[in-house]
Amino acid sequence: MAGHSKWHNIKHKKNAKDAKRGKVFMKLAKEIYVAAKQGGSDLETNASLRLAVDKAKANNMPNDNIERAIQKASGNVDGENFEEFTYEGYGPGGVAVMVDVLTDNKNRTASEVRHAFNKNNGNLGENGCVAFMFHRKGYIVVERSDLQVDEDDFMLEAIEAGCEEVETNEDVFEVFTTAENFEQVKDELADKYSLAAAELTMIADTYTPVEDSLQESMGLLIEMLEDLDDVQEVHHNMQ
């Protein structure tokens, strides 16, 4: 993870989401729905639902929308049957790409994802072709501007809370955890600081440098995938 920063990509995604908030809310509602359907509607006992709700709130999703998605799952509405899948492939320059989806029509989604890869100089691969390059990690961001603590003290607090690694740049501290320790670290840091981001995500072990001439195509591939209604997250290892 050393030398890798997700923060600028997250800020870019948040800015893009502001322009198409309705679609973002729909994706978040689906994520909440599936978490509640699988683990129940109690936030105290369902960590996946709690994380989905936190993510929705971080994106300024209204509480009414959140409650509606939970109630919909609890009511077993006929005709709603979303499935989770991950598609894997390669982008321009051999960049590894993983695409997490929630869909009620796997054939439609597979066709749309394949079209996005083909149109942007990539190709959809077999299951497992790039998954070994990624590991599920907790990722937490604390903005530095409002902190009354120096870098060494913050890093010590994060390590004592159970994190694996802390990276720093001008704007933020980026905290990485194991998936198992994520909730614990997030809760301990949230007691002291305002969190700019907190999520379980896929982090690449190594990163692929891409020629300048291919970076635009890679950006268009990511944008096209993220714009699909069934796509929840896109992970890649472009440096």
CORSUL-V608806 format. One record per residue. N is the residue number from 1. RES is the residue in one small letter. D_CENTER is the distance of its C-alpha to the mean C-alpha in Angstrom with 1 decimal. Layout:
n=(N | N)
res=(RES | RES)
d_center=(D_CENTER | D_CENTER)
This chain:
n=(1 | 2 | 3 | 4 | 5 | 6 | 7 | 8 | 9 | 10 | 11 | 12 | 13 | 14 | 15 | 16 | 17 | 18 | 19 | 20 | 21 | 22 | 23 | 24 | 25 | 26 | 27 | 28 | 29 | 30 | 31 | 32 | 33 | 34 | 35 | 36 | 37 | 38 | 39 | 40 | 41 | 42 | 43 | 44 | 45 | 46 | 47 | 48 | 49 | 50 | 51 | 52 | 53 | 54 | 55 | 56 | 57 | 58 | 59 | 60 | 61 | 62 | 63 | 64 | 65 | 66 | 67 | 68 | 69 | 70 | 71 | 72 | 73 | 74 | 75 | 76 | 77 | 78 | 79 | 80 | 81 | 82 | 83 | 84 | 85 | 86 | 87 | 88 | 89 | 90 | 91 | 92 | 93 | 94 | 95 | 96 | 97 | 98 | 99 | 100 | 101 | 102 | 103 | 104 | 105 | 106 | 107 | 108 | 109 | 110 | 111 | 112 | 113 | 114 | 115 | 116 | 117 | 118 | 119 | 120 | 121 | 122 | 123 | 124 | 125 | 126 | 127 | 128 | 129 | 130 | 131 | 132 | 133 | 134 | 135 | 136 | 137 | 138 | 139 | 140 | 141 | 142 | 143 | 144 | 145 | 146 | 147 | 148 | 149 | 150 | 151 | 152 | 153 | 154 | 155 | 156 | 157 | 158 | 159 | 160 | 161 | 162 | 163 | 164 | 165 | 166 | 167 | 168 | 169 | 170 | 171 | 172 | 173 | 174 | 175 | 176 | 177 | 178 | 179 | 180 | 181 | 182 | 183 | 184 | 185 | 186 | 187 | 188 | 189 | 190 | 191 | 192 | 193 | 194 | 195 | 196 | 197 | 198 | 199 | 200 | 201 | 202 | 203 | 204 | 205 | 206 | 207 | 208 | 209 | 210 | 211 | 212 | 213 | 214 | 215 | 216 | 217 | 218 | 219 | 220 | 221 | 222 | 223 | 224 | 225 | 226 | 227 | 228 | 229 | 230 | 231 | 232 | 233 | 234 | 235 | 236 | 237 | 238 | 239)
res=(m | a | g | h | s | k | w | h | n | i | k | h | k | k | n | a | k | d | a | k | r | g | k | v | f | m | k | l | a | k | e | i | y | v | a | a | k | q | g | g | s | d | l | e | t | n | a | s | l | r | l | a | v | d | k | a | k | a | n | n | m | p | n | d | n | i | e | r | a | i | q | k | a | s | g | n | v | d | g | e | n | f | e | e | f | t | y | e | g | y | g | p | g | g | v | a | v | m | v | d | v | l | t | d | n | k | n | r | t | a | s | e | v | r | h | a | f | n | k | n | n | g | n | l | g | e | n | g | c | v | a | f | m | f | h | r | k | g | y | i | v | v | e | r | s | d | l | q | v | d | e | d | d | f | m | l | e | a | i | e | a | g | c | e | e | v | e | t | n | e | d | v | f | e | v | f | t | t | a | e | n | f | e | q | v | k | d | e | l | a | d | k | y | s | l | a | a | a | e | l | t | m | i | a | d | t | y | t | p | v | e | d | s | l | q | e | s | m | g | l | l | i | e | m | l | e | d | l | d | d | v | q | e | v | h | h | n | m | q)
d_center=(16.2 | 19.1 | 19.2 | 15.5 | 13.8 | 10.3 | 11.7 | 13.6 | 10.8 | 8.8 | 12.4 | 13.0 | 10.3 | 11.5 | 15.0 | 14.5 | 13.2 | 16.4 | 18.4 | 17.2 | 16.4 | 18.0 | 15.7 | 12.6 | 14.5 | 15.3 | 11.9 | 11.1 | 14.6 | 14.2 | 11.4 | 13.8 | 16.7 | 15.6 | 14.9 | 18.3 | 20.0 | 19.2 | 19.7 | 21.8 | 21.6 | 22.4 | 19.7 | 21.8 | 21.8 | 18.5 | 15.7 | 13.0 | 14.5 | 14.7 | 11.0 | 10.4 | 13.4 | 12.4 | 9.2 | 11.8 | 14.3 | 12.4 | 12.3 | 16.0 | 16.1 | 19.8 | 20.7 | 22.8 | 20.0 | 18.1 | 21.5 | 22.3 | 19.3 | 20.2 | 23.9 | 23.3 | 21.9 | 24.7 | 27.2 | 26.5 | 26.9 | 28.5 | 26.9 | 23.2 | 21.9 | 18.3 | 17.3 | 14.2 | 14.4 | 12.9 | 14.8 | 15.6 | 17.6 | 18.8 | 18.6 | 21.5 | 23.0 | 21.6 | 18.0 | 16.0 | 13.3 | 11.2 | 10.4 | 9.0 | 11.4 | 13.2 | 16.8 | 20.3 | 21.8 | 20.7 | 23.4 | 22.4 | 18.8 | 19.9 | 22.4 | 20.0 | 17.5 | 20.7 | 22.2 | 19.3 | 19.7 | 23.5 | 23.7 | 21.9 | 23.7 | 21.4 | 21.9 | 20.2 | 21.0 | 21.8 | 19.7 | 19.4 | 20.2 | 17.3 | 15.5 | 17.9 | 16.5 | 13.2 | 12.8 | 10.5 | 10.5 | 10.0 | 9.2 | 11.4 | 13.0 | 16.5 | 18.4 | 21.8 | 24.0 | 24.8 | 25.2 | 28.6 | 28.0 | 28.3 | 26.0 | 27.9 | 27.9 | 24.2 | 23.5 | 26.1 | 24.6 | 21.1 | 22.8 | 25.1 | 22.2 | 21.0 | 18.4 | 18.7 | 18.5 | 18.5 | 18.4 | 20.0 | 20.6 | 22.6 | 20.2 | 18.0 | 17.7 | 14.6 | 14.7 | 13.5 | 14.5 | 15.0 | 13.1 | 16.5 | 17.1 | 13.8 | 15.4 | 18.6 | 17.5 | 15.4 | 18.5 | 21.0 | 19.4 | 18.9 | 22.6 | 23.6 | 21.1 | 19.0 | 15.3 | 13.6 | 10.0 | 9.2 | 6.3 | 6.6 | 5.1 | 7.6 | 10.0 | 13.0 | 16.5 | 18.1 | 17.6 | 19.7 | 21.8 | 22.2 | 25.5 | 25.6 | 26.9 | 23.8 | 21.1 | 21.6 | 21.3 | 18.0 | 16.7 | 18.3 | 16.7 | 13.1 | 14.3 | 16.2 | 13.5 | 11.1 | 14.3 | 15.0 | 15.2 | 14.1 | 10.9 | 7.7 | 5.3 | 7.4 | 7.8 | 11.2 | 13.9 | 15.8 | 17.5)
